[in-house]
Amino acid sequence: MINWIQSKIQPKINKPNQLRILINLVRFAPYRLTQGLSMTWAPHVTVATIVERDNPFLMVYEEADGKKVYNQPAGHLDPNETLQAAAIRETLEETGWTVKLTGAVGVNLYTAPSNGITYFRTTFIAEAVSHDAERALDTGIIEAVWLTYDELLARKDELRSPMTLQIIDEYRAGRRFPLGVVG
């Protein structure tokens, strides 16, 4: 990378100090050089919701990257939306269930090997309040299903990512935080 900067960008820089600063940025900043001199790295901010009802967990059976997989209700944070509002919205859009958030399991980072994208995911705990069986589910969602922990283990190879089971294991181990820790 440093050699590329010196060969391609150095001729375009008319102040020697600028080249030294750029090289140090590339060496020491936790960012990736993308187009031109633009320095960016931004994880995708996502939310997920664990909804348990007498052992079964509310899961989404969906098509993602050409495969059918299971995941918690989850999705991306929209502009000007709180993490809590995103979790409630995504759960409704993907499952038809209205939920009440009761806590948080935690925040996790996951880099998908298929595309190199890093996801910064906050997982909430919620109670199921009501279900709208007539509601159309998000594109890509095949169905919302209730699966026991043993059924999830039996489908381990069909989970969207290792984080799907990891966060349920953390929840089952008692990892819970009050909603107040997540704004």
VEXNU-5931 format. One record per residue: residue number from 1; residue in one letter; chain; x negated, y, z of N, C-alpha, C, O in turn. Coordinates in nm, 2 decimals, decimal comma, m for minus. Each point is the difference from the previous one (the first is absolute). Layout:
N
{pt NUM; A; A; {X; Y; Z}; {X; Y; Z}; {X; Y; Z}; {X; Y; Z}} ...
***
This chain:
183
{pt 1; M; A; {m0,08; m0,12; 0,00}; {0,08; 0,12; 0,00}; {m0,09; 0,13; 0,00}; {0,03; 0,09; m0,07}} {pt 2; I; A; {m0,13; m0,10; 0,15}; {m0,09; 0,12; 0,01}; {m0,07; 0,03; m0,13}; {m0,01; 0,11; m0,05}} {pt 3; N; A; {m0,03; m0,22; m0,02}; {m0,07; 0,01; m0,13}; {0,10; 0,06; m0,10}; {m0,04; 0,08; m0,08}} {pt 4; W; A; {0,16; m0,13; 0,08}; {0,11; 0,05; m0,09}; {0,02; 0,15; 0,02}; {0,01; 0,08; m0,09}} {pt 5; I; A; {0,00; m0,04; 0,22}; {0,01; 0,14; 0,03}; {m0,11; 0,08; m0,06}; {0,02; 0,11; m0,06}} {pt 6; Q; A; {m0,15; m0,15; 0,08}; {m0,11; 0,07; m0,05}; {m0,01; 0,01; m0,15}; {m0,04; 0,10; m0,05}} {pt 7; S; A; {0,08; m0,21; m0,02}; {0,00; 0,00; m0,14}; {0,11; 0,07; m0,07}; {m0,02; 0,07; m0,10}} {pt 8; K; A; {0,14; m0,08; 0,15}; {0,12; 0,05; m0,06}; {0,04; 0,14; 0,05}; {0,05; 0,08; m0,08}} {pt 9; I; A; {m0,06; m0,06; 0,21}; {0,05; 0,12; 0,05}; {m0,11; 0,11; 0,02}; {0,03; 0,12; m0,01}} {pt 10; Q; A; {m0,15; m0,16; 0,04}; {m0,11; 0,10; 0,03}; {m0,01; 0,10; m0,12}; {m0,02; 0,12; 0,03}} {pt 11; P; A; {0,03; m0,16; m0,15}; {m0,01; 0,10; m0,11}; {0,11; 0,10; 0,01}; {m0,02; 0,11; m0,06}} {pt 12; K; A; {0,13; m0,14; 0,12}; {0,11; 0,10; 0,00}; {0,00; 0,09; 0,12}; {0,07; 0,09; 0,01}} {pt 13; I; A; {m0,16; m0,12; 0,09}; {m0,01; 0,08; 0,12}; {m0,12; 0,09; m0,01}; {m0,11; m0,04; m0,04}} {pt 14; N; A; {0,14; 0,17; 0,06}; {m0,10; 0,10; m0,02}; {m0,07; 0,05; 0,13}; {m0,09; 0,08; m0,01}} {pt 15; K; A; {0,13; m0,14; 0,12}; {m0,06; 0,04; 0,13}; {m0,05; m0,13; 0,06}; {0,08; m0,09; 0,03}} {pt 16; P; A; {m0,21; 0,07; 0,00}; {m0,06; m0,12; 0,05}; {0,06; m0,04; 0,13}; {0,02; m0,12; 0,03}} {pt 17; N; A; {0,02; 0,21; 0,05}; {0,07; m0,03; 0,13}; {0,13; m0,08; m0,02}; {0,03; m0,08; 0,08}} {pt 18; Q; A; {0,04; 0,11; m0,19}; {0,13; m0,06; m0,02}; {m0,02; m0,15; m0,03}; {0,08; m0,09; 0,05}} {pt 19; L; A; {m0,19; 0,05; m0,12}; {m0,03; m0,14; m0,02}; {m0,03; m0,07; 0,13}; {0,05; m0,11; 0,02}} {pt 20; R; A; {m0,13; 0,17; 0,06}; {m0,04; m0,07; 0,13}; {0,12; m0,02; 0,08}; {0,02; m0,10; 0,07}} {pt 21; I; A; {0,07; 0,20; m0,06}; {0,13; m0,01; 0,08}; {0,08; m0,11; m0,06}; {0,06; m0,08; 0,08}} {pt 22; L; A; {m0,04; 0,07; m0,21}; {0,08; m0,10; m0,06}; {m0,05; m0,14; 0,03}; {0,07; m0,09; 0,03}} {pt 23; I; A; {m0,20; 0,07; m0,04}; {m0,07; m0,13; 0,02}; {0,03; m0,04; 0,15}; {0,03; m0,11; 0,03}} {pt 24; N; A; {m0,05; 0,21; 0,06}; {0,02; m0,03; 0,14}; {0,15; m0,04; 0,03}; {0,03; m0,09; 0,08}} {pt 25; L; A; {0,06; 0,16; m0,15}; {0,14; m0,04; 0,02}; {0,03; m0,14; m0,04}; {0,07; m0,07; 0,07}} {pt 26; V; A; {m0,13; 0,03; m0,19}; {0,03; m0,14; m0,04}; {m0,07; m0,10; 0,09}; {0,06; m0,10; 0,03}} {pt 27; R; A; {m0,17; 0,14; 0,02}; {m0,07; m0,10; 0,09}; {0,07; m0,01; 0,14}; {0,01; m0,12; 0,05}} {pt 28; F; A; {0,04; 0,23; 0,00}; {0,05; m0,01; 0,14}; {0,15; 0,02; 0,02}; {0,04; m0,03; 0,11}} {pt 29; A; A; {0,03; 0,08; m0,20}; {0,14; 0,01; 0,02}; {0,08; m0,13; m0,03}; {m0,04; m0,07; m0,09}} {pt 30; P; A; {0,14; 0,05; 0,17}; {0,08; m0,13; m0,02}; {0,10; 0,02; m0,11}; {0,12; m0,03; 0,02}} {pt 31; Y; A; {m0,17; 0,07; m0,14}; {0,09; 0,02; m0,11}; {m0,06; m0,07; m0,12}; {m0,11; m0,04; 0,00}} {pt 32; R; A; {0,20; 0,02; m0,10}; {m0,05; m0,05; m0,13}; {0,00; 0,11; m0,10}; {0,09; 0,08; m0,01}} {pt 33; L; A; {m0,19; m0,08; m0,07}; {m0,01; 0,09; m0,11}; {0,10; m0,05; m0,11}; {m0,02; m0,11; m0,05}} {pt 34; T; A; {0,11; 0,20; 0,01}; {0,10; m0,04; m0,10}; {m0,04; 0,07; m0,13}; {m0,10; m0,03; m0,06}} {pt 35; Q; A; {0,18; 0,12; 0,02}; {m0,02; 0,07; m0,13}; {m0,08; 0,13; 0,02}; {0,03; 0,08; 0,09}} {pt 36; G; A; {m0,13; m0,07; m0,17}; {m0,08; 0,12; 0,00}; {m0,06; 0,02; 0,14}; {m0,06; m0,08; 0,06}} {pt 37; L; A; {0,08; 0,20; m0,01}; {m0,05; 0,04; 0,14}; {0,10; m0,01; 0,11}; {m0,02; 0,04; 0,11}} {pt 38; S; A; {0,14; m0,10; m0,15}; {0,11; m0,01; 0,10}; {m0,03; m0,11; 0,10}; {m0,03; m0,12; m0,04}} {pt 39; M; A; {0,03; 0,15; 0,17}; {m0,02; m0,10; 0,10}; {0,13; m0,03; 0,07}; {0,06; 0,08; 0,06}} {pt 40; T; A; {m0,01; m0,21; m0,07}; {0,13; m0,03; 0,06}; {m0,01; m0,14; 0,06}; {m0,06; m0,09; m0,06}} {pt 41; W; A; {0,13; 0,07; 0,16}; {0,03; m0,13; 0,06}; {0,12; 0,02; 0,08}; {0,00; 0,07; 0,10}} {pt 42; A; A; {0,11; m0,14; m0,13}; {0,12; 0,01; 0,07}; {0,07; m0,13; 0,01}; {0,04; m0,06; m0,10}} {pt 43; P; A; {m0,03; 0,01; 0,22}; {0,08; m0,13; 0,02}; {0,14; 0,03; m0,03}; {0,05; 0,11; 0,02}} {pt 44; H; A; {0,02; m0,22; m0,05}; {0,15; 0,01; m0,02}; {0,06; m0,01; 0,14}; {m0,02; m0,10; 0,07}} {pt 45; V; A; {0,10; 0,19; m0,03}; {0,06; 0,00; 0,13}; {0,13; m0,07; m0,01}; {0,09; 0,03; m0,08}} {pt 46; T; A; {m0,08; m0,14; 0,15}; {0,12; m0,09; 0,00}; {0,06; m0,02; 0,14}; {m0,07; 0,02; 0,10}} {pt 47; V; A; {0,19; m0,07; m0,10}; {0,06; m0,04; 0,13}; {0,06; m0,14; m0,02}; {0,03; m0,04; m0,12}} {pt 48; A; A; {m0,01; m0,03; 0,23}; {0,07; m0,13; m0,01}; {0,08; m0,01; 0,13}; {m0,02; 0,07; 0,10}} {pt 49; T; A; {0,12; m0,16; m0,10}; {0,09; m0,01; 0,12}; {0,01; m0,15; 0,03}; {0,03; m0,08; m0,09}} {pt 50; I; A; {m0,05; 0,05; 0,22}; {0,03; m0,14; 0,05}; {0,13; 0,01; 0,06}; {0,02; 0,07; 0,10}} {pt 51; V; A; {0,07; m0,15; m0,15}; {0,14; m0,01; 0,06}; {0,01; m0,15; 0,03}; {0,01; m0,09; m0,08}} {pt 52; E; A; {0,01; 0,06; 0,21}; {0,01; m0,14; 0,05}; {0,14; m0,01; 0,06}; {0,05; 0,09; 0,08}} {pt 53; R; A; {0,02; m0,20; m0,11}; {0,13; m0,02; 0,06}; {0,01; m0,15; 0,04}; {0,02; m0,08; m0,08}} {pt 54; D; A; {m0,04; 0,06; 0,21}; {0,00; m0,14; 0,06}; {m0,09; m0,09; m0,08}; {0,04; m0,11; m0,04}} {pt 55; N; A; {m0,16; 0,15; 0,02}; {m0,11; m0,07; m0,07}; {m0,02; 0,03; m0,14}; {m0,11; 0,03; m0,05}} {pt 56; P; A; {0,22; m0,04; m0,04}; {m0,03; 0,03; m0,14}; {m0,04; 0,15; m0,01}; {0,04; 0,09; 0,07}} {pt 57; F; A; {m0,13; m0,07; m0,17}; {m0,04; 0,13; m0,04}; {0,06; 0,04; m0,13}; {0,01; m0,08; m0,09}} {pt 58; L; A; {0,03; 0,21; 0,08}; {0,05; 0,05; m0,13}; {m0,12; 0,02; m0,09}; {m0,09; 0,07; 0,02}} {pt 59; M; A; {0,10; m0,14; m0,14}; {m0,11; 0,00; m0,10}; {0,06; 0,04; m0,13}; {0,12; m0,01; m0,03}} {pt 60; V; A; {m0,20; 0,05; m0,06}; {0,03; 0,04; m0,14}; {m0,06; m0,11; m0,09}; {m0,12; m0,02; 0,01}} {pt 61; Y; A; {0,20; m0,03; m0,09}; {m0,06; m0,09; m0,11}; {0,00; 0,08; m0,12}; {0,11; 0,05; m0,05}} {pt 62; E; A; {m0,23; m0,02; m0,01}; {m0,01; 0,10; m0,11}; {m0,10; m0,05; m0,10}; {m0,07; m0,09; 0,02}} {pt 63; E; A; {0,08; 0,16; m0,13}; {m0,10; m0,03; m0,11}; {m0,10; 0,12; 0,01}; {0,03; 0,11; m0,01}} {pt 64; A; A; {m0,16; m0,15; 0,02}; {m0,11; 0,10; 0,01}; {m0,12; m0,06; m0,08}; {m0,04; m0,11; 0,03}} {pt 65; D; A; {m0,01; 0,19; m0,12}; {m0,12; m0,04; m0,08}; {0,03; m0,13; m0,07}; {m0,09; m0,08; m0,01}} {pt 66; G; A; {0,21; 0,06; m0,04}; {0,03; m0,12; m0,08}; {0,03; m0,12; 0,08}; {0,01; m0,11; m0,05}} {pt 67; K; A; {m0,01; 0,12; 0,19}; {0,02; m0,12; 0,08}; {0,12; 0,03; 0,10}; {0,03; 0,11; 0,03}} {pt 68; K; A; {0,04; m0,22; 0,01}; {0,10; 0,01; 0,10}; {m0,06; m0,02; 0,13}; {m0,06; m0,10; 0,03}} {pt 69; V; A; {0,08; 0,20; 0,06}; {m0,06; 0,00; 0,13}; {0,09; 0,04; 0,11}; {0,11; 0,06; m0,02}} {pt 70; Y; A; {m0,15; m0,09; 0,15}; {0,08; 0,05; 0,11}; {m0,08; 0,11; 0,07}; {m0,12; m0,01; 0,01}} {pt 71; N; A; {0,19; 0,10; 0,05}; {m0,06; 0,11; 0,07}; {0,10; 0,06; 0,10}; {0,12; m0,03; m0,01}} {pt 72; Q; A; {m0,17; 0,10; 0,11}; {0,10; 0,08; 0,08}; {0,06; 0,11; m0,09}; {m0,06; 0,03; m0,10}} {pt 73; P; A; {0,17; 0,02; 0,14}; {0,05; 0,12; m0,07}; {m0,11; 0,11; 0,01}; {m0,04; 0,03; 0,11}} {pt 74; A; A; {0,00; 0,02; m0,22}; {m0,12; 0,09; 0,00}; {0,00; 0,09; m0,13}; {0,06; m0,03; m0,10}} {pt 75; G; A; {m0,13; 0,14; 0,11}; {m0,02; 0,09; m0,11}; {m0,08; 0,12; 0,03}; {m0,05; 0,02; 0,11}} {pt 76; H; A; {0,04; 0,06; m0,21}; {m0,08; 0,13; 0,01}; {0,08; 0,11; 0,07}; {0,12; 0,01; m0,01}} {pt 77; L; A; {m0,20; 0,07; 0,07}; {0,05; 0,13; 0,06}; {0,03; 0,09; m0,11}; {m0,09; 0,02; m0,09}} {pt 78; D; A; {0,20; 0,05; 0,09}; {0,04; 0,10; m0,10}; {m0,05; 0,13; 0,05}; {m0,02; 0,02; 0,12}} {pt 79; P; A; {0,00; 0,08; m0,21}; {m0,04; 0,14; 0,04}; {0,10; 0,05; 0,10}; {0,12; m0,01; m0,01}} {pt 80; N; A; {m0,17; 0,08; 0,11}; {0,08; 0,07; 0,10}; {0,08; m0,09; 0,09}; {0,10; 0,04; 0,05}} {pt 81; E; A; {m0,14; m0,17; m0,04}; {0,08; m0,10; 0,08}; {m0,09; m0,04; 0,12}; {m0,12; m0,01; m0,02}} {pt 82; T; A; {0,19; m0,01; 0,13}; {m0,08; m0,06; 0,11}; {m0,01; m0,15; m0,01}; {0,07; m0,06; m0,08}} {pt 83; L; A; {m0,17; 0,01; 0,15}; {m0,02; m0,15; m0,01}; {0,12; m0,07; 0,05}; {0,04; m0,10; m0,06}} {pt 84; Q; A; {0,02; 0,15; 0,16}; {0,12; m0,07; 0,06}; {0,12; 0,00; m0,10}; {0,07; m0,10; m0,03}} {pt 85; A; A; {m0,05; 0,22; m0,04}; {0,11; 0,01; m0,10}; {m0,03; m0,09; m0,11}; {0,09; m0,06; m0,06}} {pt 86; A; A; {m0,22; 0,05; 0,02}; {m0,04; m0,09; m0,12}; {0,03; m0,15; 0,04}; {0,05; m0,07; m0,09}} {pt 87; A; A; {m0,07; 0,03; 0,21}; {0,02; m0,14; 0,04}; {0,15; m0,03; 0,00}; {0,04; m0,11; m0,05}} {pt 88; I; A; {0,04; 0,20; 0,10}; {0,15; m0,02; 0,00}; {0,05; 0,00; m0,15}; {0,08; m0,09; m0,03}} {pt 89; R; A; {m0,13; 0,18; m0,05}; {0,04; 0,01; m0,14}; {m0,04; m0,13; m0,08}; {0,09; m0,06; m0,07}} {pt 90; E; A; {m0,21; 0,02; 0,08}; {m0,05; m0,11; m0,07}; {0,07; m0,13; 0,04}; {0,03; m0,08; m0,09}} {pt 91; T; A; {0,00; 0,06; 0,22}; {0,07; m0,11; 0,04}; {0,14; m0,01; m0,06}; {0,05; m0,10; m0,04}} {pt 92; L; A; {0,02; 0,22; 0,04}; {0,13; 0,00; m0,06}; {0,00; m0,02; m0,15}; {0,08; m0,08; m0,05}} {pt 93; E; A; {m0,18; 0,14; m0,02}; {0,00; m0,01; m0,14}; {m0,04; m0,15; m0,05}; {0,05; m0,04; m0,10}} {pt 94; E; A; {m0,13; m0,02; 0,18}; {m0,05; m0,14; m0,04}; {0,09; m0,11; 0,05}; {m0,01; m0,11; m0,05}} {pt 95; T; A; {0,09; 0,13; 0,16}; {0,07; m0,11; 0,06}; {0,15; 0,03; 0,01}; {0,08; m0,10; 0,02}} {pt 96; G; A; {m0,04; 0,22; m0,02}; {0,14; 0,04; 0,02}; {0,03; 0,01; 0,15}; {0,12; 0,02; 0,04}} {pt 97; W; A; {m0,22; m0,04; 0,05}; {0,02; 0,01; 0,14}; {m0,03; 0,14; 0,05}; {m0,11; 0,06; m0,03}} {pt 98; T; A; {0,20; 0,00; 0,11}; {m0,03; 0,12; 0,08}; {m0,07; m0,05; 0,13}; {0,05; m0,09; 0,06}} {pt 99; V; A; {m0,15; 0,15; m0,02}; {m0,08; m0,04; 0,12}; {m0,02; 0,12; 0,09}; {0,01; 0,12; m0,04}} {pt 100; K; A; {m0,03; m0,15; 0,17}; {m0,04; 0,09; 0,10}; {m0,14; m0,03; 0,04}; {m0,03; m0,11; 0,05}} {pt 101; L; A; {m0,07; 0,20; m0,07}; {m0,14; m0,02; 0,04}; {m0,01; 0,00; 0,16}; {0,07; 0,08; 0,06}} {pt 102; T; A; {m0,14; m0,18; m0,01}; {m0,02; m0,01; 0,14}; {m0,14; 0,01; 0,05}; {m0,03; 0,02; 0,12}} {pt 103; G; A; {m0,07; m0,03; m0,21}; {m0,14; 0,01; 0,03}; {m0,09; m0,02; m0,12}; {0,05; 0,00; m0,11}} {pt 104; A; A; {m0,18; m0,01; 0,13}; {m0,09; m0,02; m0,10}; {m0,10; m0,11; 0,03}; {m0,03; m0,02; 0,12}} {pt 105; V; A; {m0,01; m0,06; m0,21}; {m0,10; m0,10; 0,02}; {m0,14; 0,05; m0,02}; {m0,09; m0,03; 0,07}} {pt 106; G; A; {0,08; 0,12; m0,17}; {m0,14; 0,06; m0,02}; {m0,02; 0,05; m0,14}; {0,09; 0,01; m0,08}} {pt 107; V; A; {m0,21; 0,03; 0,06}; {m0,05; 0,05; m0,13}; {m0,11; m0,09; m0,05}; {m0,09; m0,03; 0,08}} {pt 108; N; A; {0,10; m0,01; m0,21}; {m0,10; m0,09; m0,05}; {m0,04; 0,05; m0,14}; {0,07; 0,07; m0,07}} {pt 109; L; A; {m0,20; m0,10; 0,04}; {m0,05; 0,03; m0,13}; {m0,02; m0,13; m0,08}; {m0,04; m0,10; 0,06}} {pt 110; Y; A; {0,08; 0,10; m0,18}; {m0,02; m0,12; m0,09}; {m0,03; 0,05; m0,14}; {0,06; 0,08; m0,06}} {pt 111; T; A; {m0,17; m0,14; 0,01}; {m0,04; 0,02; m0,14}; {0,04; m0,12; m0,08}; {m0,05; m0,11; 0,02}} {pt 112; A; A; {0,14; 0,14; m0,12}; {0,04; m0,11; m0,08}; {m0,10; m0,05; m0,10}; {m0,06; 0,09; m0,07}} {pt 113; P; A; {0,02; m0,21; 0,07}; {m0,10; m0,05; m0,09}; {0,04; 0,01; m0,15}; {m0,08; 0,01; m0,09}} {pt 114; S; A; {0,21; m0,01; 0,06}; {0,05; 0,00; m0,13}; {m0,02; 0,14; m0,07}; {m0,02; 0,00; m0,12}} {pt 115; N; A; {0,02; 0,11; 0,20}; {m0,01; 0,13; m0,07}; {m0,10; 0,09; 0,07}; {m0,02; 0,11; m0,04}} {pt 116; G; A; {m0,03; m0,15; 0,16}; {m0,10; 0,08; 0,07}; {0,06; 0,12; 0,08}; {m0,07; 0,08; 0,06}} {pt 117; I; A; {0,21; m0,07; m0,06}; {0,06; 0,11; 0,07}; {0,01; m0,04; 0,15}; {0,02; m0,11; 0,04}} {pt 118; T; A; {m0,05; 0,22; 0,04}; {0,00; m0,02; 0,15}; {0,14; 0,06; 0,04}; {0,04; 0,11; m0,03}} {pt 119; Y; A; {0,02; m0,19; 0,12}; {0,13; 0,03; 0,05}; {m0,01; 0,03; 0,15}; {m0,06; m0,08; 0,07}} {pt 120; F; A; {0,11; 0,20; m0,03}; {0,00; 0,04; 0,14}; {0,14; m0,02; 0,05}; {0,09; 0,08; m0,03}} {pt 121; R; A; {m0,07; m0,19; 0,10}; {0,14; m0,04; 0,03}; {0,04; 0,01; 0,15}; {m0,08; m0,05; 0,08}} {pt 122; T; A; {0,19; 0,11; m0,05}; {0,05; 0,01; 0,13}; {0,12; m0,09; 0,01}; {0,09; 0,01; m0,08}} {pt 123; T; A; {m0,09; m0,11; 0,17}; {0,10; m0,09; 0,02}; {0,09; 0,03; 0,12}; {m0,06; 0,01; 0,11}} {pt 124; F; A; {0,19; 0,00; m0,13}; {0,09; 0,03; 0,10}; {0,08; m0,13; 0,04}; {0,00; m0,10; m0,07}} {pt 125; I; A; {0,06; 0,11; 0,19}; {0,09; m0,11; 0,05}; {0,14; 0,07; 0,00}; {0,02; 0,11; 0,03}} {pt 126; A; A; {0,08; m0,19; m0,07}; {0,13; 0,05; m0,01}; {0,11; m0,11; 0,03}; {m0,03; m0,12; m0,01}} {pt 127; E; A; {0,14; 0,17; 0,05}; {0,12; m0,08; 0,02}; {0,09; 0,01; m0,12}; {0,02; 0,11; m0,05}} {pt 128; A; A; {0,04; m0,22; 0,01}; {0,10; 0,01; m0,11}; {0,13; 0,06; 0,06}; {0,05; m0,05; 0,11}} {pt 129; V; A; {0,01; 0,15; m0,18}; {0,12; 0,07; 0,05}; {0,12; m0,05; m0,08}; {0,10; m0,04; 0,05}} {pt 130; S; A; {m0,11; 0,05; m0,19}; {0,11; m0,04; m0,08}; {m0,06; m0,03; m0,14}; {m0,11; 0,04; m0,04}} {pt 131; H; A; {0,19; m0,12; m0,03}; {m0,04; m0,04; m0,14}; {0,11; 0,04; m0,10}; {0,12; m0,02; 0,02}} {pt 132; D; A; {m0,17; 0,07; m0,13}; {0,08; 0,03; m0,12}; {m0,03; m0,10; m0,11}; {m0,09; 0,02; m0,07}} {pt 133; A; A; {0,17; m0,13; 0,07}; {m0,02; m0,10; m0,10}; {0,02; 0,04; m0,14}; {m0,04; m0,07; m0,09}} {pt 134; E; A; {0,11; 0,18; 0,07}; {0,03; 0,05; m0,14}; {m0,11; 0,09; m0,05}; {0,00; 0,04; m0,12}} {pt 135; R; A; {m0,09; 0,01; 0,21}; {m0,10; 0,09; m0,04}; {m0,10; m0,06; m0,10}; {m0,04; m0,11; 0,02}} {pt 136; A; A; {0,02; 0,18; m0,13}; {m0,10; m0,05; m0,10}; {m0,14; 0,02; 0,06}; {m0,03; 0,10; 0,06}} {pt 137; L; A; {m0,06; m0,20; m0,07}; {m0,13; 0,00; 0,06}; {m0,10; 0,06; m0,10}; {0,03; 0,01; m0,12}} {pt 138; D; A; {m0,14; 0,04; 0,17}; {m0,10; 0,06; m0,09}; {m0,04; m0,09; m0,11}; {0,01; m0,12; 0,01}} {pt 139; T; A; {m0,06; 0,18; m0,12}; {m0,05; m0,07; m0,11}; {m0,12; m0,10; 0,04}; {m0,08; 0,05; 0,08}} {pt 140; G; A; {0,09; m0,17; m0,12}; {m0,11; m0,09; 0,04}; {0,04; m0,09; 0,11}; {m0,06; m0,10; 0,03}} {pt 141; I; A; {0,16; 0,14; 0,05}; {0,04; m0,08; 0,12}; {0,10; m0,11; m0,06}; {0,10; 0,03; m0,06}} {pt 142; I; A; {m0,13; m0,15; 0,10}; {0,08; m0,11; m0,04}; {0,11; m0,02; 0,10}; {0,12; m0,01; m0,03}} {pt 143; E; A; {m0,16; 0,01; 0,16}; {0,10; m0,01; 0,10}; {m0,06; 0,03; 0,14}; {m0,12; m0,01; 0,01}} {pt 144; A; A; {0,20; 0,04; 0,08}; {m0,04; 0,01; 0,14}; {0,03; m0,13; 0,07}; {0,11; m0,05; m0,02}} {pt 145; V; A; {m0,20; 0,00; 0,10}; {0,02; m0,13; 0,06}; {m0,04; 0,00; 0,15}; {m0,09; 0,08; 0,03}} {pt 146; W; A; {0,15; m0,16; 0,05}; {m0,05; m0,02; 0,14}; {m0,07; m0,13; 0,01}; {0,05; m0,10; m0,03}} {pt 147; L; A; {m0,18; 0,11; 0,07}; {m0,09; m0,12; 0,01}; {m0,06; m0,01; 0,14}; {m0,04; 0,10; 0,06}} {pt 148; T; A; {0,04; m0,22; m0,01}; {m0,06; m0,03; 0,13}; {m0,15; 0,01; m0,02}; {m0,05; 0,00; m0,11}} {pt 149; Y; A; {m0,02; 0,01; 0,22}; {m0,15; 0,00; 0,00}; {m0,05; m0,13; m0,07}; {m0,09; 0,01; m0,08}} {pt 150; D; A; {0,15; m0,12; 0,11}; {m0,05; m0,13; m0,06}; {0,03; 0,00; m0,15}; {m0,08; m0,05; m0,08}} {pt 151; E; A; {0,19; 0,11; 0,04}; {0,03; 0,01; m0,15}; {m0,10; 0,10; m0,07}; {m0,04; m0,03; m0,11}} {pt 152; L; A; {m0,01; 0,13; 0,18}; {m0,10; 0,09; m0,05}; {m0,13; m0,07; m0,01}; {m0,07; 0,01; m0,11}} {pt 153; L; A; {0,03; m0,09; 0,21}; {m0,12; m0,08; m0,01}; {0,00; m0,09; m0,12}; {m0,10; m0,02; m0,07}} {pt 154; A; A; {0,22; m0,05; 0,05}; {0,01; m0,09; m0,11}; {m0,01; 0,07; m0,14}; {m0,04; m0,06; m0,10}} {pt 155; R; A; {0,06; 0,19; 0,10}; {m0,01; 0,08; m0,12}; {m0,13; 0,09; 0,00}; {0,00; 0,10; m0,08}} {pt 156; K; A; {m0,09; m0,14; 0,15}; {m0,12; 0,09; 0,02}; {m0,07; 0,04; m0,13}; {m0,04; 0,11; m0,02}} {pt 157; D; A; {0,04; m0,21; m0,08}; {m0,05; 0,03; m0,13}; {0,08; 0,09; m0,09}; {m0,04; 0,05; m0,10}} {pt 158; E; A; {0,17; m0,02; 0,15}; {0,09; 0,08; m0,08}; {0,01; 0,14; 0,07}; {0,09; 0,08; m0,04}} {pt 159; L; A; {m0,17; m0,05; 0,14}; {0,01; 0,13; 0,06}; {m0,07; 0,11; m0,09}; {m0,10; m0,03; m0,06}} {pt 160; R; A; {0,15; 0,15; 0,06}; {m0,05; 0,10; m0,08}; {m0,15; 0,03; 0,03}; {m0,08; 0,02; m0,09}} {pt 161; S; A; {0,04; m0,02; 0,22}; {m0,13; 0,02; 0,04}; {m0,03; m0,06; 0,13}; {0,10; m0,04; 0,07}} {pt 162; P; A; {m0,22; 0,02; m0,03}; {m0,03; m0,06; 0,14}; {0,06; 0,09; 0,11}; {0,03; m0,05; 0,11}} {pt 163; M; A; {m0,01; 0,18; m0,14}; {0,05; 0,09; 0,10}; {0,14; m0,04; 0,04}; {0,04; 0,03; 0,11}} {pt 164; T; A; {0,04; m0,09; m0,20}; {0,14; m0,04; 0,03}; {0,00; m0,08; 0,12}; {0,08; 0,02; 0,09}} {pt 165; L; A; {m0,15; m0,13; m0,08}; {0,00; m0,09; 0,11}; {m0,08; 0,06; 0,12}; {0,03; m0,02; 0,12}} {pt 166; Q; A; {m0,14; 0,08; m0,15}; {m0,09; 0,06; 0,11}; {0,08; 0,09; 0,09}; {m0,01; m0,01; 0,12}} {pt 167; I; A; {0,09; 0,10; m0,18}; {0,08; 0,09; 0,08}; {0,11; m0,06; 0,08}; {0,03; 0,04; 0,11}} {pt 168; I; A; {0,03; m0,15; m0,17}; {0,10; m0,08; 0,08}; {m0,07; m0,07; 0,12}; {0,06; m0,01; 0,11}} {pt 169; D; A; {m0,18; m0,04; m0,14}; {m0,07; m0,06; 0,11}; {m0,04; 0,10; 0,11}; {0,01; m0,04; 0,12}} {pt 170; E; A; {m0,04; 0,16; m0,15}; {m0,03; 0,10; 0,09}; {0,13; 0,03; 0,08}; {m0,01; 0,02; 0,12}} {pt 171; Y; A; {0,12; m0,01; m0,19}; {0,13; 0,03; 0,07}; {0,03; m0,11; 0,09}; {0,04; 0,02; 0,12}} {pt 172; R; A; {m0,05; m0,15; m0,16}; {0,03; m0,11; 0,08}; {m0,09; m0,01; 0,13}; {0,04; m0,05; 0,10}} {pt 173; A; A; {m0,16; 0,10; m0,12}; {m0,10; 0,00; 0,12}; {0,03; 0,11; 0,09}; {m0,07; 0,02; 0,11}} {pt 174; G; A; {0,17; 0,06; m0,13}; {0,04; 0,11; 0,09}; {m0,06; 0,14; m0,03}; {0,02; 0,09; 0,08}} {pt 175; R; A; {m0,08; m0,08; m0,20}; {m0,05; 0,14; m0,03}; {0,11; 0,09; m0,04}; {0,06; m0,02; m0,11}} {pt 176; R; A; {m0,03; 0,11; 0,20}; {0,11; 0,10; m0,02}; {m0,04; 0,13; 0,06}; {m0,06; 0,01; 0,10}} {pt 177; F; A; {0,10; 0,10; m0,17}; {m0,02; 0,13; 0,04}; {0,13; 0,08; 0,00}; {0,08; m0,03; m0,09}} {pt 178; P; A; {m0,07; 0,13; 0,17}; {0,12; 0,08; m0,01}; {0,00; 0,08; m0,12}; {m0,10; 0,03; m0,06}} {pt 179; L; A; {0,22; 0,01; 0,01}; {0,02; 0,07; m0,13}; {m0,08; 0,14; 0,01}; {m0,04; 0,05; m0,10}} {pt 180; G; A; {0,03; 0,00; 0,22}; {m0,06; 0,13; 0,02}; {m0,15; 0,01; m0,05}; {m0,05; 0,10; m0,03}} {pt 181; V; A; {m0,02; m0,22; 0,02}; {m0,13; 0,00; m0,05}; {m0,01; 0,03; m0,15}; {m0,11; 0,03; m0,05}} {pt 182; V; A; {0,22; m0,05; m0,02}; {0,00; 0,03; m0,14}; {0,10; 0,11; m0,03}; {0,12; m0,01; 0,03}} {pt 183; G; A; {m0,17; 0,12; m0,08}; {0,08; 0,12; m0,02}; {0,11; m0,02; m0,11}; {0,07; 0,10; m0,02}} 
***
